[in-house]
Amino acid sequence: MVTLNGHALTLEQVRAVLCEDAMVYISPASLDSVDASRRAVEDIVKKGQIVYGITTGFGKFSDVLIDCEDCQELQLNLIHSHACGVGEAFPEVVSRAMLLLRANTLLKGFSGVRRVVVETLVEMINARIHPVIPQQGSLGASGDLVPLAHLALTLIGAGEVYYQGTICSALQAFRAEGIEPLVLQAKEGLALINGTQAMTAMGAVAYLQAEELVYQSEMVAALSMEGLRGIIDAFDEEVHHARGYQEQIDVARRMREILAGSMLTTRQGELRVQDAYSLRCIPQVIGATWQVLGYVKHKLEIEINAATDNPLIFEGGDKVISGGNFHGQPVAFAMDFLKIAMAELADIAERRIERLVNPQLNDLPPFLSPRPGLQSGAMILQYTAASLVSENKTLAHPASVDSIPSSANQEDHVSMGTIAARHAYQIINNARQVVAIELICALQAVEFRGTDKMSPYTRQIYQQARTITPSIAKDRVFAKDIEKVSKWMESGWQDLLALDNTRKLAQWAI
C-alpha cells in the first residue's frame, strides 16, 4: 500500500506501485488542502478576477480575457488543442507512473482542482487503466503539455488506454470499472497538463532500471574476471580507501564478495603484473556510475513531490502567482547525466567483451569458437555490442543544451527534459543488451576454464544463466540468445546471495 500526500513519495514507493501492483490511497489530510485551493479558484471565477489560465487564455493568449460562463469550455479546448503528440507510445509502465506523479503533485493543494480529479487518477491506477500517450511533442516547458494533454483526455472519457492486456477507448474501460468521466471545471485542464510529470515518470522508470542494471553489470564483470583470469588484488580494500569515494569502495567490496573462493582469479605477478583497465578499473568506473545515480535519485525524489503547474495558489487564494516551476531544467540535467553514466557502463562492458573474444588479448579459443575457422563463435556478438555503444554515444549528446522558442516567443527558453529522459531510457536498454552479450561471452569463457573452479556465487549465476542461454556447441542465431538474456535481466534475476540487503529487484510486470 502506498499513501499519497503530495510531500513524501519515494522512488521505492514508485517501484512498489509500478512493479508490485501496490494499491494507492490518498491521505485524508491532503484532501483538505485540495479543497481549500479549489474554493479559492471558485472564488476567483465568481469575482471575475483576472488570473492566468482561469479567466484568461494560455501562452501568448494570456492577455485575452475569458468570460466566466466560458471557463469550462476553455479547459476542454485546452485539452483538445494540446493533444497533438506523435510517435510511438510511452511504455505502459511510464504511463502508470505519470498517473501516480500527477495525483501526488495535485495533492499538495496548490493547483486548485476538485478532489474528484485526484480520486479519478488514483482509481485509474488501482484499476490498471493506463493512458496511451505518444512520446514525442514535449519541449519540457511549459512542462510536458503535449503528453499530459493525452493523459487528461482519458480522464474526460476520450483517448485510448491500456486495459486488461489490450488497447481500448477510455470510456469503455471506465464503464467496465464504474468510473465516471470528468467534466473539467475552471483551472483543472491547465492543472493536469502544466507540469513535468512525463519527463519525471520516464526518468523514474529509467532510474529504477538503471539501478538494477548496474548491480547486474557488477556480477557479469565478475564472471569476465574469472573468464580472463583477472587479478583480484585490484579490488583490495586499501586501494579504494586510499582514494576515498564510498561508491568505489562499495563496488570493490561487492566484487571481492562475489569472487570469494574463486580458483580462476589470479594474484598480481602470477600470470601478469597488471590487468587492462576494463578489468582493473571496474570499481572506479562502476563506482562513478553509482555517484551519478545518487545525484539523479536525489533530483527525482524532489521532483516527484514538487508542485510544477502554473499558476500556483497560496494563502487560501489571497496569493495566486504565475511562476515557472513547470520548467524541466533540473530533470533535463539529471537525465543527461544519467545518459552519460549508463553509456560509459556499456562502453567498458564492450571492452571486456573484446578481451573475451580477441585471441590476441587472451589465451582462450579465438572468438570462443568450439571449432575456430569453421565456426565463428562469438565474433559477431562483439560487433553488435560495438554498434550499441556507438549508438549510445549519439544518444548521450545532451538534450538540455538545446532550446527553441514557442508560443510566439512568450515561452522563449525550454528544457527538452522529456527528450533527455527518453534518450536515457533508450541508452539503458542498449546498455542492458551489451551487458547481456558480455554475460554470454563470459559464460563461455568460464566453461573453458572450468566451472568447478568458479566462486560459489558466480557458479550460481552460471547455473541460472545456463537455463536461459545454452553453451555454444556450434554456431546458431545468437540474436535469440541476446533477446532472451536481456529480457531475463530486465525482469529482474534472482538475488542469489543478497550482497546488499537494502536492494529490491525490479519486477517489470507491465
N, C-alpha and C positions, 0 to 999 in steps of 0.2 A: 504494500500500500504506500502511495506517495501522496502527501497532502500539500497542496499549493497554497502559498500565502503571499506570493509576489516578492519575497525577500530572501528565501533560504534554500532555493533549489540548487542541488549539486549535480555534478556530472555523473556521480554514482547513481543518483536517483533517476537521472535521464536514462542511464543504461538500464535500470530496472524497468522503466516504462517501455523502452524500445525493445529490449531483449528478453525480458522475463514476463511481459504482459502484466506488470503490476497495475492494480486498479488505481485510479486517480481520484482524489477527493479535494474539495475546496474547504479551506479554513473559514468557519463562520465569521470570525472577526474580520477577515479581509473583505467579506461581502458588505460589511458596514461601511468600509472606505469606498467601495464601489458605489453604493447607494448615495453616499454624500456627494461624490463628484457628479453623479447623474443629476441630482437635484440642482446642482449649480448650472449644468447645461440647460436644463429645462427652464431655469430662471432667466438665463441669457436669452433664450428664444422668446420667452414671454415678454421680456422687456424690450426686445428688438435691438439689443446691443450689437455693436459691430465687432465680431470675433472671427478670426480666420477659420475657415472650414466649417463653421457653424452657421454663420449668416453671410458668408462671402464665398466666392468661387475659390479655385485652387491654383497653386503655382502662380503663373503670370496673371491669372484671373482673380488674384486676391483682392484687387480693388473693386471688383464687381459685387455689389450688394445683392443679396438674395432675400426675397420676401419670405416671411415666416411660414406661410402656407406652402411654400415650395421646398422646405428643408428636407422633407422625406424624399422627394424626387431627386434632390441634389445628391443625396447619398447613394441612391440607386444608380443614377447616371455615372457617378464616380466609379463604382464597381464595374459597370459595363464598359466604360470607356478605357479603363486601365487594364482590363483583362485581355492583353494582346501579346502574351508570351508565345515563344516559338521554340522549336527543337524538341528533343526527347524529354519525357517527363522526369522529374527528380525521382530517385529511388523511393519506394514506398516508405522505407524507414525514415527518410528525411521528411517526407510529408507528415508522418506521425509526429516527428519532433517539432515541426512547425506549429502544429495544433497545441502541443504542450507548452511551448515557449510563448505563443501568443496569449494563451489563457493566463499564464503566470504573470506576464507584464501588465495585463489589464487588471489583475487583482491588486496591483499597487495602489489603485484608486486615484490615479492622475489623469485618466483617459476619458471619463465622462460617459461610459457605456452603461446600459442597464445590466443587471445581474444575469438576465436570461441569455445575454450574449456569451458570457463566460461559461455559464452552465451548459449551453449548447456545444461549445468547444469541448468541454470535458465529456459530455455524453458521446460525442463522436469518437473520442479517444477510447472510451471504455467499450463502445460497440465496434471498435476497429473499422470505422468508416474514415478512409483517408483520401483527401482530395488528390486528384490527378493534376499536377502543376508543371507546366513547361519550365525547363531550366533556364532558357535564355530570355533576356529582356530587362534585367535589372541593372541599374547603374550604381547601386549601393548608396544612393542619396537622391531623393528623399526616402531613404531606406529602400526596402525591396518592394516598391509599389506594384510592379507587374506580377511577380509570383504571388504576392499576398492578395492581390485582387482575385486571382484564380481560387485561392483558399476561401475568400469571402463569398465568391459565387456559390460555393457549395452550402454555405450557411443559409442562403436565401432559397435553397432548393434548386438552384441552377448548376450547371457544370457537371463534371463527372467525378466519380470516386472509385477507389478500390474497395470492394466489399465482398467478403466470403470467397476470395480467390478469383474474382473476376472484376471487370470494369463495368459499371452501370451508371445511370443517372443518379445524382444526389437525391432527388426526390424519391426515387424507387427505394433507395437504401433507408431514407428517413422513414418512409411509410412502413417498411419492414420492422424497424426498431421503435416505432411510435414516437419519433422525434418531430416536432413542429418546425417547419422552416421559419426563419426570422423575417420580419418586415422591419428593415433598418430605419431607425429614427435619427434625429439630428446628431451629428458628430460620429455616429457609430461606424459608418463606412470608412471614414478617414482614420478612425482609431484602429480599425482592422488592418489597413494596408500600409500605414505610415510607421515603419519600424524596420529593424534589422533581423527579423526572425528567420528569413530564408537563408541568409548567409550564415547566421549563427547556428541554425539547425544543421545545415550542411557541414559547418565547421565542427560541431559537436560530434556528429557521426564520424567525420574524418578523424578527429582526435581519438575517439574510442577505438577505431580500427587501427590507427597508427600505434597506439599504446600496446595493443595486443601483438601487432606485427613486430615491434621492436623486441619484446620478450622472446618471440619465436626466432627472431634473427640471431639472438644470442645462442639459443640451443643449436640452431643449424650451424653457426660458426664453430661451435664446439665439435660437431661432427666433422667439419672440414679440418679442424685442428688434428683430429685423430687420423683422418684420411691422408693428411700431408705430414704426419709425424711432427707436429708443431712443438715448439719449445715452451714448456709450461712456465719456465722462470719469468717470462714476460708479464705474468699475472701476479707476481709476488706482491704481497700486501705493502711492503715497504716502498716499492717503486711508486705506487699510486698515492700513498700518503705523502710522499715527497713532493708531489705536485699539489695535492690538496682539494681537487674537485670531488665532491661527495658522489656525484653520479658516476664518475670514472672509477672511484673506489668500489662502488656497489657492483658495477659490471664485472670488474676483476674478481670480486668475491664470488659472484654467481658463476663465473667461468671456472674458478677453482672448485666450486662445489659440484658443478655439472661433470667436470673431468676427474673428480676424485676417484682414485682406484684404477685409472686407465693405464694399460700397458702399451698404449700406442703413442702417447705423448713422449717427448724426449726432454733431456736437460741440455742446457747450453754447453756446447763443445762435444756432445755425444755424437751427433751426426753433422752438425754445423754450428757455427758460433752464434748466429742470429737469424731470425726469420725475416721474410719480406714484411713490409708494413701492413699488408692486408690481413696478416695473422698477428703480428707483434702489437699492432696498434688497435686491436679490437676494443679494448676498454676506453681508449682515448676517443675514438670516433663514435662508438655507440654511446659512450658517456656524454659526449657533446650533444648527441641527438636527444638524450633524456633531458638535458638542460633546456633545449628548445621546447620539448613537450611540457616541461614545467611552466615555462613562460606562457605558452598557448593555453594551458589549462587555467591558469590564473586569469587571463583575459576573458576566456569563455565563461568562467563562473561569475565574473562581474556582469557580463553582457546578458546572460540568461536570466538575470534578476534586475535588469535595467528597464526604466521607462524610456522608450525610444520613439514614441509618436509625438505628434505636434498638432495643435498647441497642448500644453500641459496645464492642468487645473490645480491650483493650490489654495489653501486657506478658505475652503468652502466656496470657492468661486470668486472671492474677492481679488484674487490674482490669477489671471489667465495669460500665459506667456507663450509667444511663438519663438521657439528656440531651434536648436539643430541637433538634438540627441539622436535623430534618425541617421546622422552621417556615420557611415560604417568604417571610418578610417582605423579605429583600434582593431577591429576584426580583420580588416584587409591586411594590415601589417602582420598580425598574428598568423594569418593563413599563408601569406608569402613566406614567412619564416619557417612554417611547418613544411611548405613545399621544398625548400632548400634542404632541410634536415632529412626528409624522407628520400629525396633524390640521392643524397650522399649515402644513406644507408644502403640503397640499391647499388650505388656505384662501387662501394668497397666489396659488396657481396659478389658482384660480377667479376672483380679482380680475383677473388678466391676461386670462382668457377674456372677462370682461365688457368689458375695454378693447378687445379684438379685435372684438367683435360690436356694441358700442353706438355708433351713428353720432354720438352727442353727445360721444363721447370720442376719436374718431379721424376720419381723412379717407378711410376705406375704404367700400366699398358697405355699406349698412345690413345688419347681420347676415351679412355676407359672402355675400349672396344674388346669384346671377347675374342674377335678374330681380326686384328688390325689389318686394314687394307681391304679385305673382303667386306668387312662391316665397319661403318663409320662411327658407331657407338655414340658418344655424347658430343661429337664435334659440332653439330649444328645447334645443339642446345645453347652453347655459348654464343652463337650468332644471335639467337633470339634475345638472350639476356643483354647483349651489346646494343641491340636495336631498342630495347625497352629503356635502358639507361640513357641512351641518346635522345629518345623522345622526351624523357623526363627533363633533360636539360633545357629543352624548348619550353615545356610547360612551367618550369621553375622561374621563367622570366617574371619579375614582379608585376602583378596586375595593378598594384597600388600606386605605381609611378605614373599611371595614365589618368587622364580626366578629359571630359568633353562636356561643354555647356549644354543645358537643356532648358525647356520651358522659357524660350525667348530670353535666355541668359539670366533669368531670375535664379535658376539653380546652376551656378556657373563653376562649381567645383564638386566633383563626385568621387567616390572611393573605389569603385569597381571591386568591392569586397566580395560580392557573390561570385564573380569570375575567379577571384583568388581561391575561394572555398571550393568551387567546382574543380579547379585545376589541382588543388591539394588532394581531393578525393581520387582524381584520375592517377596522380603520381603514386598514391598509396596502393591503388590496385595494380599498377605496373610494378611497384617495388615488391608486392607480395608474390607476383609471378617470378620475379628474379630470385627471390629467396626460395621459392618452390623449386626452381631449376638448380640452385645450389644444393638443396636437400637431395634431389635426385642424384646428382653427381657425387655428393658426399657419401650417400648410402652405398653407391657402387665402390667407391674408394675404400671404405672400411671393410667391405667384403673381401677385397683383395688382400687387405692387411690381416684380417682375421677377426670376426665379430666376437669371438670368445675373449679377445683382449681389450674390448671396449670397457668403458666405465659402466657401473651398474645403471647410472642414469641414462647415458647415451644408448645403451643396449635396449632399454625400454622404448626410447624414441624410435630406434631402428626397428624393433619388432612391430610397433604400432604402425609405423610408416610403410612397412612392407605389406600391410594389408590394404594399402591404398595404391601403391606403385610397386610392381614386382621387380625382381632383379633383371638386369639387362643380359639376357641369354643370347639374344640376337636383335638385329635392328627391327624397330617397329615404329608405328606412328606416335612419336613422343608428344605430339600436341595433346593427345588424350591424357597422358600422364601429367603434363603441366596443369591441365584444367582440373583434374581430379585432386591433385595435391593442393592447388590454390584454393579450391572450394573447401577442402578439408581444413586448411589453415583459417580460412575466413569464418568457418562455422565454429571455430574455437576447439583446439585439440585438448585432450585430457591433460590436466595439471598433474603430471605424474608424481613428482616428488615434493610439490608445494614449497619451492625455493623461497617464494615470497608470499607469506600467508595473507597479506593485505590485498593481494590481487584477485580479481574476479574475471574469469574469461568471458569474452563476449560470445553470446549465442544469437547470431543474426537469424531470427526466425521469420523475419519479414521479407 
